[in-house]
Amino acid sequence: MTKVGNEVHPVLSLERERCAALAAGDLERVASLISPRLVYVHSVGIVHNHGEFLRFLRDEMRFDTVERQMLHVVGATDDVAWMTGLMRIEGRWVQGGKPPIASVSLVSQVWARCAQCWRMELLHSTQVHASRWQVAA
């Protein structure tokens, strides 16, 4: 895990919680980890805000796998942290009829401190070749 100063930054474990919640279909936990101001840019160019992203998870997509590698906090202040890393997802469409999805992306994220917690404000994902995942392992 990446250290900021002498400490491991809390957003690293929160991101791992977010990934586990996505894979488990725990939308309540996902909602608690994302900001009401969320901007989520998927690797295919779809952009969701907070409500749209939660509707997407509830009505359109189920993730079976959400994994991270090379996850690093590249900068932080007392109230903002930004991180990068690879993300591998596997999922299926709720309605069926479309093939399952699987992709590896390079992800940039911004987290902001609010009251007593951190929430993800921005996620921007760009698909990369799947071989990047094996190289990073």
N, CA, C and O atoms as CSV, one atom per row, in Angstrom:
chain,resi,resn,atom,element,x,y,z
A,1,MET,N,N,0.836,-1.187,0.000
A,1,MET,CA,C,0.000,0.000,0.000
A,1,MET,C,C,0.880,1.249,0.000
A,1,MET,O,O,1.996,1.242,0.518
A,2,THR,N,N,0.367,2.284,-0.574
A,2,THR,CA,C,1.100,3.527,-0.661
A,2,THR,C,C,1.022,4.278,0.656
A,2,THR,O,O,-0.029,4.343,1.294
A,3,LYS,N,N,2.142,4.838,1.045
A,3,LYS,CA,C,2.163,5.655,2.247
A,3,LYS,C,C,2.185,7.118,1.865
A,3,LYS,O,O,2.804,7.508,0.875
A,4,VAL,N,N,1.512,7.913,2.650
A,4,VAL,CA,C,1.550,9.364,2.518
A,4,VAL,C,C,2.178,9.831,3.822
A,4,VAL,O,O,1.587,9.681,4.891
A,5,GLY,N,N,3.370,10.393,3.733
A,5,GLY,CA,C,4.112,10.668,4.955
A,5,GLY,C,C,4.484,9.331,5.577
A,5,GLY,O,O,5.066,8.480,4.905
A,6,ASN,N,N,4.162,9.136,6.828
A,6,ASN,CA,C,4.461,7.877,7.507
A,6,ASN,C,C,3.249,6.958,7.621
A,6,ASN,O,O,3.331,5.913,8.267
A,7,GLU,N,N,2.140,7.321,7.013
A,7,GLU,CA,C,0.908,6.555,7.197
A,7,GLU,C,C,0.358,6.053,5.871
A,7,GLU,O,O,0.527,6.689,4.831
A,8,VAL,N,N,-0.303,4.900,5.925
A,8,VAL,CA,C,-1.034,4.392,4.769
A,8,VAL,C,C,-2.313,5.214,4.659
A,8,VAL,O,O,-3.042,5.363,5.640
A,9,HIS,N,N,-2.584,5.738,3.488
A,9,HIS,CA,C,-3.747,6.617,3.330
A,9,HIS,C,C,-5.039,5.812,3.409
A,9,HIS,O,O,-5.132,4.737,2.816
A,10,PRO,N,N,-6.038,6.317,4.132
A,10,PRO,CA,C,-7.296,5.564,4.310
A,10,PRO,C,C,-8.072,5.299,3.029
A,10,PRO,O,O,-8.862,4.355,2.997
A,11,VAL,N,N,-7.887,6.086,1.970
A,11,VAL,CA,C,-8.675,5.847,0.760
A,11,VAL,C,C,-8.282,4.536,0.079
A,11,VAL,O,O,-9.068,3.992,-0.698
A,12,LEU,N,N,-7.094,4.023,0.351
A,12,LEU,CA,C,-6.709,2.740,-0.241
A,12,LEU,C,C,-7.612,1.622,0.252
A,12,LEU,O,O,-8.094,0.818,-0.546
A,13,SER,N,N,-7.844,1.564,1.538
A,13,SER,CA,C,-8.734,0.513,2.058
A,13,SER,C,C,-10.186,0.794,1.676
A,13,SER,O,O,-10.958,-0.141,1.459
A,14,LEU,N,N,-10.564,2.056,1.593
A,14,LEU,CA,C,-11.926,2.379,1.167
A,14,LEU,C,C,-12.171,1.969,-0.280
A,14,LEU,O,O,-13.266,1.519,-0.616
A,15,GLU,N,N,-11.175,2.119,-1.133
A,15,GLU,CA,C,-11.323,1.691,-2.523
A,15,GLU,C,C,-11.465,0.175,-2.592
A,15,GLU,O,O,-12.250,-0.337,-3.390
A,16,ARG,N,N,-10.727,-0.535,-1.778
A,16,ARG,CA,C,-10.863,-1.998,-1.767
A,16,ARG,C,C,-12.255,-2.398,-1.254
A,16,ARG,O,O,-12.843,-3.364,-1.740
A,17,GLU,N,N,-12.777,-1.654,-0.274
A,17,GLU,CA,C,-14.146,-1.889,0.197
A,17,GLU,C,C,-15.159,-1.625,-0.916
A,17,GLU,O,O,-16.118,-2.379,-1.079
A,18,ARG,N,N,-14.942,-0.553,-1.681
A,18,ARG,CA,C,-15.853,-0.217,-2.780
A,18,ARG,C,C,-15.860,-1.342,-3.806
A,18,ARG,O,O,-16.924,-1.732,-4.289
A,19,CYS,N,N,-14.697,-1.863,-4.142
A,19,CYS,CA,C,-14.610,-2.959,-5.113
A,19,CYS,C,C,-15.322,-4.209,-4.594
A,19,CYS,O,O,-16.055,-4.860,-5.338
A,20,ALA,N,N,-15.109,-4.542,-3.325
A,20,ALA,CA,C,-15.773,-5.706,-2.731
A,20,ALA,C,C,-17.288,-5.510,-2.714
A,20,ALA,O,O,-18.038,-6.450,-2.977
A,21,ALA,N,N,-17.736,-4.303,-2.408
A,21,ALA,CA,C,-19.171,-4.020,-2.376
A,21,ALA,C,C,-19.775,-4.128,-3.772
A,21,ALA,O,O,-20.886,-4.636,-3.923
A,22,LEU,N,N,-19.062,-3.659,-4.797
A,22,LEU,CA,C,-19.541,-3.792,-6.172
A,22,LEU,C,C,-19.707,-5.262,-6.543
A,22,LEU,O,O,-20.727,-5.653,-7.111
A,23,ALA,N,N,-18.706,-6.071,-6.223
A,23,ALA,CA,C,-18.746,-7.494,-6.568
A,23,ALA,C,C,-19.825,-8.232,-5.773
A,23,ALA,O,O,-20.389,-9.214,-6.257
A,24,ALA,N,N,-20.111,-7.767,-4.564
A,24,ALA,CA,C,-21.135,-8.401,-3.727
A,24,ALA,C,C,-22.536,-7.865,-4.013
A,24,ALA,O,O,-23.517,-8.402,-3.500
A,25,GLY,N,N,-22.639,-6.819,-4.821
A,25,GLY,CA,C,-23.933,-6.207,-5.087
A,25,GLY,C,C,-24.471,-5.418,-3.907
A,25,GLY,O,O,-25.680,-5.216,-3.788
A,26,ASP,N,N,-23.572,-4.969,-3.029
A,26,ASP,CA,C,-23.962,-4.207,-1.830
A,26,ASP,C,C,-24.063,-2.724,-2.189
A,26,ASP,O,O,-23.136,-1.952,-1.945
A,27,LEU,N,N,-25.198,-2.339,-2.770
A,27,LEU,CA,C,-25.368,-0.973,-3.241
A,27,LEU,C,C,-25.420,0.029,-2.096
A,27,LEU,O,O,-25.050,1.189,-2.282
A,28,GLU,N,N,-25.863,-0.382,-0.939
A,28,GLU,CA,C,-25.875,0.511,0.218
A,28,GLU,C,C,-24.454,0.916,0.595
A,28,GLU,O,O,-24.191,2.085,0.877
A,29,ARG,N,N,-23.543,-0.049,0.598
A,29,ARG,CA,C,-22.143,0.270,0.917
A,29,ARG,C,C,-21.518,1.110,-0.192
A,29,ARG,O,O,-20.789,2.061,0.089
A,30,VAL,N,N,-21.796,0.769,-1.446
A,30,VAL,CA,C,-21.277,1.574,-2.557
A,30,VAL,C,C,-21.747,3.014,-2.398
A,30,VAL,O,O,-20.948,3.942,-2.519
A,31,ALA,N,N,-23.038,3.210,-2.128
A,31,ALA,CA,C,-23.599,4.557,-1.989
A,31,ALA,C,C,-22.928,5.334,-0.867
A,31,ALA,O,O,-22.765,6.550,-0.967
A,32,SER,N,N,-22.539,4.648,0.195
A,32,SER,CA,C,-21.899,5.342,1.322
A,32,SER,C,C,-20.470,5.774,1.007
A,32,SER,O,O,-19.908,6.616,1.707
A,33,LEU,N,N,-19.882,5.203,-0.040
A,33,LEU,CA,C,-18.496,5.503,-0.391
A,33,LEU,C,C,-18.360,6.500,-1.535
A,33,LEU,O,O,-17.251,6.929,-1.855
A,34,ILE,N,N,-19.479,6.872,-2.153
A,34,ILE,CA,C,-19.407,7.817,-3.271
A,34,ILE,C,C,-20.091,9.129,-2.905
A,34,ILE,O,O,-21.076,9.160,-2.166
A,35,SER,N,N,-19.549,10.184,-3.432
A,35,SER,CA,C,-20.048,11.534,-3.166
A,35,SER,C,C,-21.352,11.800,-3.905
A,35,SER,O,O,-21.578,11.250,-4.982
A,36,PRO,N,N,-22.208,12.638,-3.335
A,36,PRO,CA,C,-23.396,13.084,-4.073
A,36,PRO,C,C,-23.020,13.843,-5.351
A,36,PRO,O,O,-23.841,13.981,-6.257
A,37,ARG,N,N,-21.787,14.330,-5.419
A,37,ARG,CA,C,-21.302,15.068,-6.599
A,37,ARG,C,C,-20.524,14.163,-7.570
A,37,ARG,O,O,-19.825,14.658,-8.454
A,38,LEU,N,N,-20.646,12.861,-7.407
A,38,LEU,CA,C,-19.856,11.906,-8.182
A,38,LEU,C,C,-19.924,12.163,-9.693
A,38,LEU,O,O,-20.987,12.444,-10.246
A,39,VAL,N,N,-18.760,12.059,-10.341
A,39,VAL,CA,C,-18.647,11.974,-11.799
A,39,VAL,C,C,-17.891,10.671,-12.066
A,39,VAL,O,O,-16.731,10.525,-11.681
A,40,TYR,N,N,-18.562,9.733,-12.725
A,40,TYR,CA,C,-18.002,8.406,-12.986
A,40,TYR,C,C,-17.924,8.221,-14.495
A,40,TYR,O,O,-18.951,8.094,-15.163
A,41,VAL,N,N,-16.705,8.205,-15.033
A,41,VAL,CA,C,-16.494,8.064,-16.471
A,41,VAL,C,C,-16.031,6.636,-16.729
A,41,VAL,O,O,-14.911,6.257,-16.384
A,42,HIS,N,N,-16.916,5.848,-17.346
A,42,HIS,CA,C,-16.597,4.457,-17.665
A,42,HIS,C,C,-15.620,4.400,-18.838
A,42,HIS,O,O,-15.508,5.352,-19.611
A,43,SER,N,N,-14.921,3.283,-18.962
A,43,SER,CA,C,-13.916,3.134,-20.016
A,43,SER,C,C,-14.511,3.202,-21.417
A,43,SER,O,O,-13.791,3.462,-22.382
A,44,VAL,N,N,-15.809,2.971,-21.539
A,44,VAL,CA,C,-16.456,3.030,-22.860
A,44,VAL,C,C,-17.027,4.407,-23.154
A,44,VAL,O,O,-17.669,4.599,-24.187
A,45,GLY,N,N,-16.805,5.372,-22.261
A,45,GLY,CA,C,-17.216,6.745,-22.504
A,45,GLY,C,C,-18.533,7.146,-21.878
A,45,GLY,O,O,-18.912,8.315,-21.961
A,46,ILE,N,N,-19.249,6.218,-21.252
A,46,ILE,CA,C,-20.491,6.570,-20.560
A,46,ILE,C,C,-20.130,7.354,-19.302
A,46,ILE,O,O,-19.188,7.000,-18.592
A,47,VAL,N,N,-20.882,8.421,-19.028
A,47,VAL,CA,C,-20.645,9.250,-17.846
A,47,VAL,C,C,-21.885,9.198,-16.967
A,47,VAL,O,O,-23.000,9.440,-17.430
A,48,HIS,N,N,-21.680,8.880,-15.693
A,48,HIS,CA,C,-22.779,8.820,-14.730
A,48,HIS,C,C,-22.544,9.772,-13.573
A,48,HIS,O,O,-21.407,9.980,-13.149
A,49,ASN,N,N,-23.618,10.345,-13.067
A,49,ASN,CA,C,-23.551,11.050,-11.785
A,49,ASN,C,C,-23.932,10.049,-10.694
A,49,ASN,O,O,-24.113,8.864,-10.974
A,50,HIS,N,N,-24.052,10.518,-9.469
A,50,HIS,CA,C,-24.333,9.649,-8.322
A,50,HIS,C,C,-25.574,8.782,-8.548
A,50,HIS,O,O,-25.499,7.556,-8.466
A,51,GLY,N,N,-26.700,9.411,-8.828
A,51,GLY,CA,C,-27.942,8.673,-9.009
A,51,GLY,C,C,-27.923,7.755,-10.213
A,51,GLY,O,O,-28.414,6.628,-10.144
A,52,GLU,N,N,-27.362,8.224,-11.314
A,52,GLU,CA,C,-27.281,7.413,-12.525
A,52,GLU,C,C,-26.408,6.182,-12.303
A,52,GLU,O,O,-26.729,5.095,-12.783
A,53,PHE,N,N,-25.301,6.353,-11.575
A,53,PHE,CA,C,-24.409,5.228,-11.316
A,53,PHE,C,C,-25.109,4.171,-10.463
A,53,PHE,O,O,-25.014,2.979,-10.755
A,54,LEU,N,N,-25.807,4.595,-9.419
A,54,LEU,CA,C,-26.516,3.630,-8.573
A,54,LEU,C,C,-27.646,2.940,-9.340
A,54,LEU,O,O,-27.879,1.746,-9.148
A,55,ARG,N,N,-28.348,3.672,-10.202
A,55,ARG,CA,C,-29.383,3.048,-11.044
A,55,ARG,C,C,-28.757,2.032,-12.005
A,55,ARG,O,O,-29.304,0.948,-12.211
A,56,PHE,N,N,-27.619,2.384,-12.587
A,56,PHE,CA,C,-26.891,1.484,-13.481
A,56,PHE,C,C,-26.564,0.175,-12.755
A,56,PHE,O,O,-26.749,-0.911,-13.306
A,57,LEU,N,N,-26.081,0.287,-11.525
A,57,LEU,CA,C,-25.738,-0.907,-10.754
A,57,LEU,C,C,-26.980,-1.709,-10.367
A,57,LEU,O,O,-26.940,-2.939,-10.334
A,58,ARG,N,N,-28.051,-1.036,-10.082
A,58,ARG,CA,C,-29.277,-1.714,-9.661
A,58,ARG,C,C,-30.007,-2.355,-10.848
A,58,ARG,O,O,-30.492,-3.481,-10.746
A,59,ASP,N,N,-30.083,-1.632,-11.971
A,59,ASP,CA,C,-30.970,-2.046,-13.057
A,59,ASP,C,C,-30.283,-2.638,-14.284
A,59,ASP,O,O,-30.929,-3.324,-15.076
A,60,GLU,N,N,-28.975,-2.384,-14.458
A,60,GLU,CA,C,-28.347,-2.777,-15.717
A,60,GLU,C,C,-27.183,-3.750,-15.594
A,60,GLU,O,O,-27.063,-4.653,-16.421
A,61,MET,N,N,-26.331,-3.600,-14.604
A,61,MET,CA,C,-25.074,-4.339,-14.575
A,61,MET,C,C,-24.855,-5.010,-13.230
A,61,MET,O,O,-25.132,-4.420,-12.185
A,62,ARG,N,N,-24.362,-6.233,-13.251
A,62,ARG,CA,C,-23.905,-6.930,-12.052
A,62,ARG,C,C,-22.425,-7.247,-12.255
A,62,ARG,O,O,-22.043,-7.853,-13.256
A,63,PHE,N,N,-21.617,-6.841,-11.317
A,63,PHE,CA,C,-20.190,-7.135,-11.382
A,63,PHE,C,C,-19.901,-8.395,-10.582
A,63,PHE,O,O,-20.300,-8.513,-9.424
A,64,ASP,N,N,-19.210,-9.325,-11.204
A,64,ASP,CA,C,-18.788,-10.541,-10.521
A,64,ASP,C,C,-17.389,-10.382,-9.946
A,64,ASP,O,O,-17.063,-10.963,-8.910
A,65,THR,N,N,-16.569,-9.594,-10.621
A,65,THR,CA,C,-15.185,-9.371,-10.204
A,65,THR,C,C,-14.859,-7.900,-10.351
A,65,THR,O,O,-15.124,-7.298,-11.391
A,66,VAL,N,N,-14.280,-7.318,-9.303
A,66,VAL,CA,C,-13.733,-5.962,-9.366
A,66,VAL,C,C,-12.443,-6.018,-8.560
A,66,VAL,O,O,-12.468,-6.075,-7.331
A,67,GLU,N,N,-11.323,-6.001,-9.261
A,67,GLU,CA,C,-10.019,-6.141,-8.615
A,67,GLU,C,C,-9.125,-4.960,-8.959
A,67,GLU,O,O,-9.290,-4.329,-10.003
A,68,ARG,N,N,-8.189,-4.669,-8.085
A,68,ARG,CA,C,-7.235,-3.570,-8.304
A,68,ARG,C,C,-5.810,-4.089,-8.194
A,68,ARG,O,O,-5.527,-5.005,-7.423
A,69,GLN,N,N,-4.921,-3.492,-8.972
A,69,GLN,CA,C,-3.471,-3.705,-8.893
A,69,GLN,C,C,-2.795,-2.365,-9.069
A,69,GLN,O,O,-3.356,-1.432,-9.642
A,70,MET,N,N,-1.567,-2.290,-8.559
A,70,MET,CA,C,-0.756,-1.082,-8.709
A,70,MET,C,C,-1.510,0.155,-8.240
A,70,MET,O,O,-1.404,1.222,-8.845
A,71,LEU,N,N,-2.264,0.008,-7.171
A,71,LEU,CA,C,-3.074,1.098,-6.638
A,71,LEU,C,C,-2.194,1.991,-5.771
A,71,LEU,O,O,-1.593,1.531,-4.799
A,72,HIS,N,N,-2.123,3.270,-6.130
A,72,HIS,CA,C,-1.241,4.213,-5.436
A,72,HIS,C,C,-1.940,5.545,-5.198
A,72,HIS,O,O,-2.603,6.076,-6.089
A,73,VAL,N,N,-1.791,6.066,-4.019
A,73,VAL,CA,C,-2.161,7.459,-3.773
A,73,VAL,C,C,-0.987,8.279,-4.282
A,73,VAL,O,O,0.118,8.190,-3.746
A,74,VAL,N,N,-1.224,9.074,-5.312
A,74,VAL,CA,C,-0.145,9.840,-5.921
A,74,VAL,C,C,-0.048,11.250,-5.367
A,74,VAL,O,O,0.914,11.965,-5.647
A,75,GLY,N,N,-1.036,11.653,-4.583
A,75,GLY,CA,C,-1.000,12.958,-3.945
A,75,GLY,C,C,-2.130,13.084,-2.953
A,75,GLY,O,O,-3.181,12.460,-3.102
A,76,ALA,N,N,-1.906,13.893,-1.942
A,76,ALA,CA,C,-2.957,14.070,-0.935
A,76,ALA,C,C,-2.737,15.361,-0.172
A,76,ALA,O,O,-1.609,15.810,0.031
A,77,THR,N,N,-3.853,15.944,0.243
A,77,THR,CA,C,-3.851,17.040,1.200
A,77,THR,C,C,-4.681,16.547,2.382
A,77,THR,O,O,-5.034,15.369,2.433
A,78,ASP,N,N,-4.992,17.412,3.316
A,78,ASP,CA,C,-5.832,16.997,4.435
A,78,ASP,C,C,-7.238,16.620,3.984
A,78,ASP,O,O,-7.904,15.822,4.643
A,79,ASP,N,N,-7.697,17.185,2.869
A,79,ASP,CA,C,-9.089,17.012,2.450
A,79,ASP,C,C,-9.300,16.337,1.104
A,79,ASP,O,O,-10.436,16.020,0.754
A,80,VAL,N,N,-8.231,16.106,0.337
A,80,VAL,CA,C,-8.352,15.516,-0.995
A,80,VAL,C,C,-7.215,14.524,-1.214
A,80,VAL,O,O,-6.073,14.766,-0.821
A,81,ALA,N,N,-7.550,13.407,-1.847
A,81,ALA,CA,C,-6.524,12.435,-2.237
A,81,ALA,C,C,-6.810,11.984,-3.662
A,81,ALA,O,O,-7.967,11.798,-4.041
A,82,TRP,N,N,-5.768,11.813,-4.438
A,82,TRP,CA,C,-5.953,11.316,-5.795
A,82,TRP,C,C,-5.071,10.097,-5.964
A,82,TRP,O,O,-3.946,10.032,-5.467
A,83,MET,N,N,-5.624,9.127,-6.688
A,83,MET,CA,C,-4.964,7.838,-6.814
A,83,MET,C,C,-5.091,7.303,-8.231
A,83,MET,O,O,-5.961,7.724,-8.992
A,84,THR,N,N,-4.208,6.365,-8.575
A,84,THR,CA,C,-4.251,5.697,-9.867
A,84,THR,C,C,-4.010,4.208,-9.648
A,84,THR,O,O,-3.538,3.788,-8.592
A,85,GLY,N,N,-4.336,3.441,-10.641
A,85,GLY,CA,C,-4.077,2.010,-10.592
A,85,GLY,C,C,-4.873,1.286,-11.654
A,85,GLY,O,O,-5.747,1.854,-12.309
A,86,LEU,N,N,-4.546,0.022,-11.806
A,86,LEU,CA,C,-5.275,-0.821,-12.735
A,86,LEU,C,C,-6.513,-1.390,-12.058
A,86,LEU,O,O,-6.508,-1.663,-10.857
A,87,MET,N,N,-7.575,-1.565,-12.842
A,87,MET,CA,C,-8.787,-2.193,-12.348
A,87,MET,C,C,-9.231,-3.233,-13.375
A,87,MET,O,O,-9.296,-2.957,-14.573
A,88,ARG,N,N,-9.532,-4.429,-12.882
A,88,ARG,CA,C,-10.040,-5.502,-13.742
A,88,ARG,C,C,-11.469,-5.800,-13.314
A,88,ARG,O,O,-11.739,-6.029,-12.135
A,89,ILE,N,N,-12.384,-5.796,-14.284
A,89,ILE,CA,C,-13.782,-6.092,-13.976
A,89,ILE,C,C,-14.300,-7.208,-14.870
A,89,ILE,O,O,-13.867,-7.367,-16.011
A,90,GLU,N,N,-15.224,-7.965,-14.332
A,90,GLU,CA,C,-16.008,-8.928,-15.086
A,90,GLU,C,C,-17.437,-8.728,-14.632
A,90,GLU,O,O,-17.704,-8.615,-13.436
A,91,GLY,N,N,-18.357,-8.682,-15.581
A,91,GLY,CA,C,-19.742,-8.455,-15.216
A,91,GLY,C,C,-20.703,-8.974,-16.259
A,91,GLY,O,O,-20.310,-9.434,-17.331
A,92,ARG,N,N,-21.981,-8.886,-15.912
A,92,ARG,CA,C,-23.021,-9.356,-16.805
A,92,ARG,C,C,-24.193,-8.380,-16.768
A,92,ARG,O,O,-24.447,-7.725,-15.757
A,93,TRP,N,N,-24.886,-8.302,-17.874
A,93,TRP,CA,C,-26.030,-7.404,-17.997
A,93,TRP,C,C,-27.241,-8.039,-17.338
A,93,TRP,O,O,-27.475,-9.238,-17.488
A,94,VAL,N,N,-28.003,-7.254,-16.618
A,94,VAL,CA,C,-29.184,-7.738,-15.910
A,94,VAL,C,C,-30.208,-8.303,-16.894
A,94,VAL,O,O,-30.769,-9.373,-16.656
A,95,GLN,N,N,-30.455,-7.603,-17.986
A,95,GLN,CA,C,-31.482,-8.011,-18.945
A,95,GLN,C,C,-31.045,-9.160,-19.837
A,95,GLN,O,O,-31.881,-9.766,-20.508
A,96,GLY,N,N,-29.770,-9.470,-19.860
A,96,GLY,CA,C,-29.315,-10.540,-20.742
A,96,GLY,C,C,-29.335,-10.086,-22.187
A,96,GLY,O,O,-29.611,-8.925,-22.488
A,97,GLY,N,N,-29.042,-11.010,-23.067
A,97,GLY,CA,C,-29.042,-10.693,-24.490
A,97,GLY,C,C,-27.756,-10.058,-24.974
A,97,GLY,O,O,-27.477,-10.062,-26.173
A,98,LYS,N,N,-26.970,-9.516,-24.067
A,98,LYS,CA,C,-25.670,-8.955,-24.415
A,98,LYS,C,C,-24.596,-9.851,-23.809
A,98,LYS,O,O,-24.803,-10.453,-22.755
A,99,PRO,N,N,-23.448,-9.937,-24.480
A,99,PRO,CA,C,-22.381,-10.778,-23.916
A,99,PRO,C,C,-21.859,-10.192,-22.598
A,99,PRO,O,O,-21.931,-8.982,-22.381
A,100,PRO,N,N,-21.334,-11.054,-21.723
A,100,PRO,CA,C,-20.725,-10.549,-20.490
A,100,PRO,C,C,-19.579,-9.594,-20.832
A,100,PRO,O,O,-19.046,-9.614,-21.941
A,101,ILE,N,N,-19.218,-8.771,-19.872
A,101,ILE,CA,C,-18.107,-7.844,-20.091
A,101,ILE,C,C,-16.904,-8.275,-19.256
A,101,ILE,O,O,-17.047,-8.865,-18.186
A,102,ALA,N,N,-15.737,-7.969,-19.764
A,102,ALA,CA,C,-14.484,-8.181,-19.044
A,102,ALA,C,C,-13.508,-7.150,-19.590
A,102,ALA,O,O,-13.334,-7.027,-20.802
A,103,SER,N,N,-12.878,-6.418,-18.696
A,103,SER,CA,C,-11.924,-5.425,-19.166
A,103,SER,C,C,-10.906,-5.097,-18.089
A,103,SER,O,O,-11.118,-5.330,-16.899
A,104,VAL,N,N,-9.804,-4.553,-18.550
A,104,VAL,CA,C,-8.759,-4.011,-17.682
A,104,VAL,C,C,-8.637,-2.544,-18.036
A,104,VAL,O,O,-8.558,-2.185,-19.210
A,105,SER,N,N,-8.623,-1.700,-17.020
A,105,SER,CA,C,-8.551,-0.258,-17.238
A,105,SER,C,C,-7.509,0.369,-16.330
A,105,SER,O,O,-7.202,-0.142,-15.254
A,106,LEU,N,N,-6.976,1.484,-16.791
A,106,LEU,CA,C,-6.195,2.360,-15.928
A,106,LEU,C,C,-7.190,3.370,-15.377
A,106,LEU,O,O,-7.907,4.027,-16.132
A,107,VAL,N,N,-7.227,3.488,-14.057
A,107,VAL,CA,C,-8.230,4.312,-13.396
A,107,VAL,C,C,-7.555,5.420,-12.611
A,107,VAL,O,O,-6.566,5.189,-11.916
A,108,SER,N,N,-8.096,6.625,-12.726
A,108,SER,CA,C,-7.716,7.762,-11.889
A,108,SER,C,C,-8.919,8.106,-11.034
A,108,SER,O,O,-10.051,8.118,-11.518
A,109,GLN,N,N,-8.673,8.386,-9.753
A,109,GLN,CA,C,-9.765,8.688,-8.834
A,109,GLN,C,C,-9.399,9.874,-7.958
A,109,GLN,O,O,-8.229,10.112,-7.658
A,110,VAL,N,N,-10.427,10.610,-7.558
A,110,VAL,CA,C,-10.276,11.685,-6.586
A,110,VAL,C,C,-11.237,11.390,-5.443
A,110,VAL,O,O,-12.420,11.130,-5.663
A,111,TRP,N,N,-10.721,11.432,-4.231
A,111,TRP,CA,C,-11.505,11.253,-3.010
A,111,TRP,C,C,-11.430,12.543,-2.213
A,111,TRP,O,O,-10.397,13.212,-2.198
A,112,ALA,N,N,-12.526,12.891,-1.551
A,112,ALA,CA,C,-12.561,14.103,-0.724
A,112,ALA,C,C,-13.064,13.741,0.673
A,112,ALA,O,O,-13.931,12.884,0.845
A,113,ARG,N,N,-12.494,14.417,1.650
A,113,ARG,CA,C,-12.931,14.215,3.030
A,113,ARG,C,C,-14.224,14.994,3.240
A,113,ARG,O,O,-14.343,16.142,2.813
A,114,CYS,N,N,-15.177,14.371,3.891
A,114,CYS,CA,C,-16.419,15.028,4.274
A,114,CYS,C,C,-16.680,14.676,5.731
A,114,CYS,O,O,-16.602,13.508,6.113
A,115,ALA,N,N,-16.983,15.654,6.528
A,115,ALA,CA,C,-17.258,15.439,7.956
A,115,ALA,C,C,-16.301,14.408,8.541
A,115,ALA,O,O,-15.135,14.720,8.787
A,116,GLN,N,N,-16.773,13.192,8.764
A,116,GLN,CA,C,-15.956,12.147,9.396
A,116,GLN,C,C,-15.553,11.031,8.435
A,116,GLN,O,O,-15.129,9.964,8.880
A,117,CYS,N,N,-15.677,11.255,7.128
A,117,CYS,CA,C,-15.399,10.162,6.191
A,117,CYS,C,C,-14.735,10.687,4.915
A,117,CYS,O,O,-14.582,11.893,4.721
A,118,TRP,N,N,-14.350,9.753,4.063
A,118,TRP,CA,C,-13.855,10.042,2.728
A,118,TRP,C,C,-14.866,9.477,1.739
A,118,TRP,O,O,-15.427,8.404,1.961
A,119,ARG,N,N,-15.097,10.206,0.639
A,119,ARG,CA,C,-15.980,9.725,-0.417
A,119,ARG,C,C,-15.323,9.961,-1.771
A,119,ARG,O,O,-14.609,10.943,-1.972
A,120,MET,N,N,-15.580,9.046,-2.685
A,120,MET,CA,C,-15.040,9.176,-4.026
A,120,MET,C,C,-15.850,10.216,-4.792
A,120,MET,O,O,-17.074,10.117,-4.882
A,121,GLU,N,N,-15.162,11.211,-5.341
A,121,GLU,CA,C,-15.773,12.297,-6.107
A,121,GLU,C,C,-15.719,12.040,-7.611
A,121,GLU,O,O,-16.644,12.388,-8.346
A,122,LEU,N,N,-14.626,11.427,-8.054
A,122,LEU,CA,C,-14.391,11.254,-9.483
A,122,LEU,C,C,-13.715,9.920,-9.723
A,122,LEU,O,O,-12.791,9.537,-9.006
A,123,LEU,N,N,-14.188,9.218,-10.740
A,123,LEU,CA,C,-13.485,8.043,-11.255
A,123,LEU,C,C,-13.476,8.186,-12.767
A,123,LEU,O,O,-14.513,8.394,-13.395
A,124,HIS,N,N,-12.281,8.070,-13.339
A,124,HIS,CA,C,-12.129,8.123,-14.791
A,124,HIS,C,C,-11.345,6.889,-15.210
A,124,HIS,O,O,-10.221,6.670,-14.760
A,125,SER,N,N,-11.950,6.092,-16.072
A,125,SER,CA,C,-11.406,4.798,-16.454
A,125,SER,C,C,-11.091,4.782,-17.942
A,125,SER,O,O,-11.907,5.210,-18.758
A,126,THR,N,N,-9.910,4.290,-18.296
A,126,THR,CA,C,-9.519,4.141,-19.693
A,126,THR,C,C,-9.083,2.707,-19.910
A,126,THR,O,O,-8.154,2.227,-19.260
A,127,GLN,N,N,-9.755,2.021,-20.827
A,127,GLN,CA,C,-9.436,0.620,-21.066
A,127,GLN,C,C,-8.023,0.492,-21.624
A,127,GLN,O,O,-7.605,1.268,-22.483
A,128,VAL,N,N,-7.292,-0.508,-21.116
A,128,VAL,CA,C,-5.950,-0.834,-21.593
A,128,VAL,C,C,-5.953,-2.304,-22.001
A,128,VAL,O,O,-6.890,-3.038,-21.690
A,129,HIS,N,N,-4.922,-2.720,-22.684
A,129,HIS,CA,C,-4.832,-4.107,-23.115
A,129,HIS,C,C,-4.767,-5.020,-21.888
A,129,HIS,O,O,-4.096,-4.704,-20.906
A,130,ALA,N,N,-5.470,-6.152,-21.954
A,130,ALA,CA,C,-5.547,-7.090,-20.823
A,130,ALA,C,C,-4.175,-7.590,-20.382
A,130,ALA,O,O,-4.011,-7.991,-19.230
A,131,SER,N,N,-3.186,-7.576,-21.277
A,131,SER,CA,C,-1.843,-8.044,-20.900
A,131,SER,C,C,-1.229,-7.172,-19.807
A,131,SER,O,O,-0.337,-7.626,-19.090
A,132,ARG,N,N,-1.690,-5.927,-19.668
A,132,ARG,CA,C,-1.175,-5.061,-18.595
A,132,ARG,C,C,-1.429,-5.672,-17.217
A,132,ARG,O,O,-0.624,-5.503,-16.300
A,133,TRP,N,N,-2.553,-6.385,-17.074
A,133,TRP,CA,C,-2.893,-7.004,-15.790
A,133,TRP,C,C,-1.881,-8.092,-15.428
A,133,TRP,O,O,-1.436,-8.168,-14.283
A,134,GLN,N,N,-1.520,-8.927,-16.392
A,134,GLN,CA,C,-0.552,-9.987,-16.116
A,134,GLN,C,C,0.830,-9.422,-15.832
A,134,GLN,O,O,1.551,-9.940,-14.979
A,135,VAL,N,N,1.199,-8.376,-16.532
A,135,VAL,CA,C,2.510,-7.751,-16.322
A,135,VAL,C,C,2.591,-7.155,-14.913
A,135,VAL,O,O,3.644,-7.201,-14.277
A,136,ALA,N,N,1.474,-6.595,-14.429
A,136,ALA,CA,C,1.458,-5.944,-13.122
A,136,ALA,C,C,1.451,-6.964,-11.983
A,136,ALA,O,O,1.866,-6.645,-10.869
A,137,ALA,N,N,0.987,-8.180,-12.249
A,137,ALA,CA,C,0.839,-9.190,-11.177
A,137,ALA,C,C,2.156,-9.599,-10.556
A,137,ALA,O,O,2.179,-10.433,-9.651
